[in-house]
């Protein structure tokens, strides 16, 4: 498994990026009338990752 290991802070940033991408995908899917299932799945996974990596210890950026 040649995957790079990310720090907790990096994983948190990646999850936030995925959430933003998912929201953009959802908006464009809604505008074009396309299926929103993939975007909803990305958002759901990103929210779980954010809870896992960003909220596991007390951080100051929770109110974002």
Backbone as ProteinMPNN parsed JSONL, in Angstrom:
{"seq_chain_A": "XXXXXXXXXXXXXXXXXXXXXXXXXXXXXXXXXXXXXXXXXXXXXXXXXXXXXXXXXXXXXXXX", "coords_chain_A": {"N_chain_A": [[0.84, -1.188, 0.0], [1.132, 1.816, -1.132], [0.275, 4.279, -0.155], [0.274, 7.718, 0.809], [0.713, 8.867, 4.158], [-1.438, 10.878, 5.917], [-1.56, 13.676, 8.121], [-3.671, 14.305, 10.985], [-4.648, 16.897, 10.831], [-4.316, 17.439, 8.099], [-6.05, 15.503, 7.005], [-8.45, 16.477, 7.943], [-8.583, 18.905, 6.532], [-8.731, 17.902, 3.922], [-11.178, 16.555, 4.055], [-12.901, 18.731, 4.426], [-12.534, 19.993, 1.975], [-13.586, 18.036, 0.27], [-16.245, 18.176, 1.109], [-16.966, 20.742, 0.217], [-16.622, 20.359, -2.556], [-18.571, 18.413, -2.99], [-20.889, 19.863, -2.408], [-20.819, 21.768, -4.452], [-21.077, 20.064, -6.654], [-23.603, 19.022, -6.133], [-25.192, 21.329, -6.399], [-24.794, 21.959, -9.139], [-25.819, 19.646, -10.287], [-28.483, 19.8, -9.51], [-29.255, 22.09, -10.901], [-29.006, 21.252, -13.55], [-30.726, 19.183, -13.65], [-29.811, 16.654, -13.294], [-28.924, 13.479, -11.744], [-28.689, 13.529, -8.215], [-27.569, 11.786, -6.505], [-24.831, 10.902, -6.354], [-23.501, 13.246, -5.553], [-24.774, 13.676, -3.102], [-23.872, 11.449, -1.735], [-21.115, 11.956, -1.622], [-21.124, 14.279, -0.032], [-22.248, 13.265, 2.343], [-20.276, 11.376, 3.108], [-18.093, 13.113, 3.397], [-18.98, 14.713, 5.516], [-19.025, 12.799, 7.549], [-16.283, 12.214, 7.653], [-15.308, 14.711, 8.441], [-16.412, 14.892, 11.011], [-14.991, 12.806, 12.125], [-12.215, 13.472, 11.773], [-11.942, 16.23, 12.272], [-13.37, 16.939, 14.535], [-12.645, 15.307, 16.585], [-10.858, 16.024, 18.55], [-10.843, 18.905, 20.694], [-11.344, 21.697, 18.81], [-10.737, 25.011, 17.5], [-12.096, 25.857, 15.315], [-14.717, 25.029, 14.951], [-17.104, 26.426, 14.657], [-17.479, 27.025, 11.936]], "CA_chain_A": [[0.0, 0.0, 0.0], [2.007, 2.974, -1.214], [-0.466, 5.521, 0.074], [0.904, 8.626, 1.774], [0.0, 9.016, 5.424], [-1.745, 12.276, 6.181], [-1.787, 14.016, 9.52], [-5.079, 14.557, 11.319], [-4.968, 18.231, 10.32], [-4.448, 17.313, 6.646], [-7.274, 14.745, 6.737], [-9.536, 17.418, 8.211], [-8.623, 19.833, 5.397], [-9.198, 17.129, 2.764], [-12.613, 16.316, 4.255], [-13.589, 20.009, 4.174], [-12.479, 20.188, 0.525], [-14.569, 17.113, -0.302], [-17.574, 18.707, 1.407], [-17.189, 21.858, -0.707], [-16.785, 19.775, -3.889], [-19.874, 17.752, -3.006], [-21.93, 20.896, -2.463], [-20.783, 22.32, -5.813], [-21.62, 19.027, -7.529], [-25.038, 18.968, -5.855], [-25.806, 22.521, -6.994], [-24.814, 21.853, -10.602], [-26.729, 18.549, -10.635], [-29.847, 20.307, -9.344], [-29.514, 23.036, -11.987], [-29.117, 20.559, -14.838], [-31.724, 18.129, -13.539], [-29.135, 15.355, -13.238], [-29.061, 12.761, -10.474], [-27.912, 14.129, -7.127], [-27.148, 10.711, -5.603], [-23.379, 10.896, -6.168], [-23.159, 14.428, -4.761], [-25.255, 13.447, -1.735], [-22.987, 10.448, -1.132], [-19.854, 12.651, -1.334], [-21.38, 15.17, 1.102], [-22.441, 12.426, 3.531], [-18.971, 10.835, 3.483], [-17.261, 14.229, 3.846], [-19.445, 15.1, 6.851], [-18.541, 11.771, 8.476], [-14.838, 12.408, 7.785], [-15.095, 15.926, 9.231], [-16.663, 14.52, 12.407], [-13.926, 11.896, 12.543], [-10.888, 14.076, 11.787], [-11.897, 17.628, 12.703], [-14.061, 17.146, 15.796], [-12.259, 14.302, 17.572], [-10.343, 16.768, 19.698], [-11.465, 20.226, 20.724], [-10.689, 22.637, 17.903], [-11.306, 26.352, 17.594], [-12.778, 26.225, 14.071], [-15.965, 24.275, 14.842], [-18.189, 27.302, 14.24], [-17.294, 27.462, 10.553]], "C_chain_A": [[0.887, 1.253, 0.0], [1.302, 4.296, -1.007], [0.284, 6.411, 1.058], [0.059, 8.726, 3.042], [-0.204, 10.509, 5.67], [-1.918, 12.489, 7.675], [-3.279, 14.263, 9.726], [-5.526, 15.904, 10.739], [-5.175, 18.194, 8.8], [-5.73, 16.575, 6.272], [-8.5, 15.625, 6.947], [-9.689, 18.378, 7.026], [-9.149, 19.143, 4.142], [-10.703, 16.909, 2.86], [-13.415, 17.59, 3.979], [-13.628, 20.315, 2.673], [-13.505, 19.299, -0.162], [-15.989, 17.612, -0.071], [-17.912, 19.842, 0.436], [-17.417, 21.347, -2.132], [-18.159, 19.132, -4.022], [-21.007, 18.752, -3.131], [-21.988, 21.544, -3.84], [-21.407, 21.346, -6.801], [-23.137, 18.943, -7.374], [-25.756, 20.14, -6.53], [-25.876, 22.403, -8.513], [-25.732, 20.724, -11.061], [-28.181, 19.015, -10.542], [-30.21, 21.256, -10.486], [-29.766, 22.32, -13.306], [-30.163, 19.451, -14.816], [-31.122, 16.736, -13.507], [-29.347, 14.712, -11.865], [-28.156, 13.391, -9.417], [-27.357, 13.063, -6.183], [-25.651, 10.727, -5.305], [-22.952, 12.063, -5.279], [-23.58, 14.237, -3.309], [-24.359, 12.452, -1.003], [-21.649, 11.089, -0.745], [-20.018, 13.536, -0.099], [-21.496, 14.367, 2.394], [-21.099, 11.884, 4.033], [-18.075, 11.94, 4.039], [-17.663, 14.673, 5.247], [-18.991, 14.093, 7.899], [-17.047, 11.942, 8.727], [-14.525, 13.643, 8.624], [-15.323, 15.629, 10.712], [-15.501, 13.704, 12.955], [-12.594, 12.628, 12.739], [-10.846, 15.479, 12.367], [-12.475, 17.828, 14.097], [-13.578, 16.208, 16.9], [-11.542, 14.917, 18.774], [-10.904, 18.179, 19.609], [-10.665, 21.174, 19.831], [-11.4, 23.976, 17.98], [-12.114, 26.712, 16.359], [-14.085, 25.467, 13.865], [-17.085, 25.155, 14.29], [-18.101, 27.781, 12.809], [-18.534, 27.238, 9.734]], "O_chain_A": [[1.336, 1.686, 1.061], [1.672, 5.31, -1.599], [0.863, 5.921, 2.028], [-1.17, 8.674, 2.985], [0.743, 11.295, 5.632], [-2.365, 11.599, 8.398], [-4.04, 14.409, 8.77], [-6.637, 16.033, 10.224], [-6.088, 18.832, 8.276], [-6.421, 16.968, 5.332], [-9.476, 15.523, 6.204], [-10.805, 18.632, 6.573], [-9.923, 19.729, 3.385], [-11.422, 17.057, 1.872], [-14.484, 17.534, 3.37], [-14.623, 20.829, 2.163], [-14.212, 19.742, -1.067], [-16.843, 17.489, -0.949], [-19.018, 19.892, -0.103], [-18.299, 21.84, -2.836], [-18.83, 19.286, -5.042], [-21.968, 18.526, -3.866], [-23.071, 21.839, -4.345], [-22.173, 21.745, -7.679], [-23.865, 18.81, -8.358], [-26.801, 19.959, -7.155], [-26.907, 22.714, -9.111], [-26.359, 20.831, -12.115], [-29.007, 18.671, -11.388], [-31.336, 21.232, -10.982], [-30.628, 22.724, -14.086], [-30.453, 18.849, -15.85], [-31.834, 15.745, -13.673], [-29.883, 15.336, -10.949], [-27.007, 13.74, -9.691], [-26.741, 13.396, -5.17], [-25.242, 10.584, -4.153], [-22.143, 11.894, -4.366], [-22.839, 14.591, -2.392], [-24.113, 12.589, 0.195], [-21.109, 10.807, 0.325], [-19.156, 13.545, 0.779], [-20.917, 14.736, 3.416], [-20.816, 11.926, 5.23], [-17.378, 11.735, 5.032], [-16.805, 14.977, 6.076], [-18.615, 14.473, 9.008], [-16.588, 11.833, 9.864], [-13.591, 13.631, 9.425], [-14.541, 16.048, 11.565], [-15.081, 13.884, 14.098], [-11.92, 12.431, 13.75], [-9.817, 15.888, 12.904], [-12.113, 18.787, 14.78], [-14.048, 16.3, 18.034], [-11.613, 14.388, 19.883], [-11.388, 18.593, 18.556], [-9.48, 21.42, 20.059], [-12.528, 24.066, 18.465], [-12.759, 27.76, 16.336], [-14.519, 25.281, 12.728], [-17.928, 24.675, 13.531], [-18.61, 28.857, 12.496], [-18.552, 27.55, 8.544]]}, "name": "protein", "num_of_chains": 1, "seq": "XXXXXXXXXXXXXXXXXXXXXXXXXXXXXXXXXXXXXXXXXXXXXXXXXXXXXXXXXXXXXXXX"}
